[in-house]
């Protein structure tokens, strides 16, 4: 099926088969977003390992800023991820419940 566009001095014809299918592009974006989110989610073992490293580097429950950077680099995650693991552990400890990072 052909569609035509007519303007002053131009006659452009589009073949419907050549037009990109936006549904396929949307499906592709969704799959990429899911893969990206999956890659960013740590498994329990990784969070536990990060927490244990944080404990080893802590002094009286305090961390130096460089420690979170070093651990983030070691595990290939963002510094903020390491900070969230530490915050979760501190929150559990403050509430008197077993630490679950």
Residue, then its C-alpha position, 0 to 999 in steps of 0.5 A: x500500500x502506498x501513501x502520497x504526500x502532495x505539496x507545491x512542487x513536491x510529490x513524495x510517496x512512502x511505502x508502508x513496509x518501509x516505515x518503522x514499527x513503533x511497537x517493536x521499538x517500544x518492546x525493545x526499550x522495555x526489555x533494555x530497561x528490565x535488563x538494566x534494572x536486573x543488573x543493578x539489583x544485588x543478590x542477598x549474598x552480595x549485600x551481605x559481603x558488602x556489609x561484612x567488608x563495611x564492618x571490617x573497615x568500621x571503627x566504633x560503628x563509623x566509616x571513613x568516606x574513602x571506605x565506602x568508595x573502596x568497597x564500591x569499587x571492589x564490588x563494581x557498584x555505585x557508592x550510594x549502593x554501599x551507603x544504602x547497605x550500611x544504612x539498612x544495617x544501622x536501621x535494623x540495629x537501632x530497632x533491635x532486630x536482626x540485621x538484614x541488609 
